[in-house]
Amino acid sequence: MEFERIGYGPPAQLGNLVFNAFNLTYSIFYELIQICKIGFGSYITEPANYLDVLNIVFGYSNIVCQIYLGTWNIWSKLVAIICTLVALCKMFLFLRMYLSFSVVITMIIQ
């Protein structure tokens, strides 16, 4: 399946993008369940949830940019970089839960 691209570079690997979309769909369902359990007001007061929402938004934006703008387009690269940074922030927050990583991660975050 080929899409009309306005960019240049090699075409996007649709198999990888479908896999990413599937993972992001799981994240959406997980976040919706979390909203139902704790309520929307409590959900938006937790800063870590903003990272989850940013991960979903920039993940789907990355898929769209890869397909329609091309893999070498500057906007595709920028969105991919932001996705990577958000994923790193999520990883640091996740690793903070483990006591053996807690000191190192706290130093990195501060």
C-alpha positions as CSV (number, residue, x, y, z in Angstrom):
1,M,0.0,0.0,0.0
2,E,1.6,3.3,-1.1
3,F,0.5,6.7,0.1
4,E,0.9,10.1,-1.6
5,R,4.0,11.6,0.1
6,I,5.1,15.2,-0.1
7,G,8.5,14.5,1.3
8,Y,11.5,12.7,0.2
9,G,13.6,9.8,1.4
10,P,12.9,6.1,1.7
11,P,9.2,5.1,2.2
12,A,8.0,4.4,5.7
13,Q,8.1,0.8,6.8
14,L,4.4,0.2,7.3
15,G,4.8,-2.9,9.3
16,N,6.7,-1.0,12.0
17,L,4.2,1.8,11.9
18,V,1.3,-0.6,12.3
19,F,3.1,-2.2,15.3
20,N,3.6,1.3,16.8
21,A,-0.1,2.1,16.3
22,F,-1.2,-1.1,18.0
23,N,1.0,-0.3,21.0
24,L,-0.3,3.3,21.1
25,T,-3.9,2.0,21.0
26,Y,-3.1,-0.2,24.0
27,S,-1.8,2.9,25.8
28,I,-5.1,4.8,25.0
29,F,-7.2,2.0,26.5
30,Y,-4.9,1.9,29.6
31,E,-5.2,5.6,30.1
32,L,-9.0,5.5,29.6
33,I,-9.3,2.8,32.2
34,Q,-7.1,4.8,34.6
35,I,-9.4,7.9,34.0
36,C,-12.5,5.8,34.8
37,K,-10.9,4.4,38.0
38,I,-9.5,7.6,39.5
39,G,-11.7,10.2,37.8
40,F,-10.7,12.9,35.3
41,G,-10.0,15.5,38.0
42,S,-7.5,13.3,39.8
43,Y,-6.0,12.2,36.4
44,I,-5.1,15.7,35.2
45,T,-3.5,16.7,38.6
46,E,-0.8,14.0,38.2
47,P,2.1,15.3,36.2
48,A,3.2,11.8,35.1
49,N,-0.1,11.4,33.2
50,Y,0.8,14.3,31.0
51,L,3.8,12.3,29.8
52,D,1.5,9.5,28.9
53,V,-0.7,11.7,26.9
54,L,2.3,13.4,25.2
55,N,3.6,9.9,24.3
56,I,0.3,9.0,22.6
57,V,-0.1,12.3,20.8
58,F,3.5,12.4,19.5
59,G,3.4,8.7,18.7
60,Y,0.5,9.0,16.4
61,S,1.9,12.3,15.0
62,N,5.1,10.4,14.2
63,I,3.2,7.8,12.3
64,V,1.3,10.4,10.2
65,C,4.5,12.3,9.5
66,Q,6.4,9.2,8.5
67,I,3.7,8.2,6.0
68,Y,2.7,11.5,4.5
69,L,5.8,13.7,4.9
70,G,8.5,11.1,4.4
71,T,11.1,9.7,6.6
72,W,13.7,12.3,6.0
73,N,11.5,15.3,6.3
74,I,12.6,17.7,9.1
75,W,9.2,17.6,10.8
76,S,9.3,13.8,10.8
77,K,12.7,13.9,12.5
78,L,11.6,16.5,15.0
79,V,8.5,14.5,16.0
80,A,10.6,11.4,16.3
81,I,13.1,13.2,18.5
82,I,10.3,14.5,20.8
83,C,8.9,10.9,21.0
84,T,12.2,9.6,22.1
85,L,12.6,12.3,24.7
86,V,9.2,11.7,26.1
87,A,9.9,7.9,26.2
88,L,13.1,8.6,28.1
89,C,11.3,10.8,30.7
90,K,8.7,8.0,31.1
91,M,11.5,5.5,31.6
92,F,13.2,7.6,34.3
93,L,10.0,7.9,36.2
94,F,9.4,4.2,35.9
95,L,12.9,3.3,37.1
96,R,12.5,5.6,40.1
97,M,10.1,3.0,41.6
98,Y,13.0,0.6,42.0
99,L,15.0,1.3,45.1
100,S,18.3,0.3,43.6
101,F,17.9,2.8,40.8
102,S,16.2,5.5,42.9
103,V,19.4,7.4,43.9
104,V,20.8,7.5,40.4
105,I,17.5,8.5,38.7
106,T,16.8,11.2,41.3
107,M,20.2,12.7,40.5
108,I,19.5,12.6,36.8
109,I,16.1,14.2,37.1
110,Q,17.4,17.0,39.4
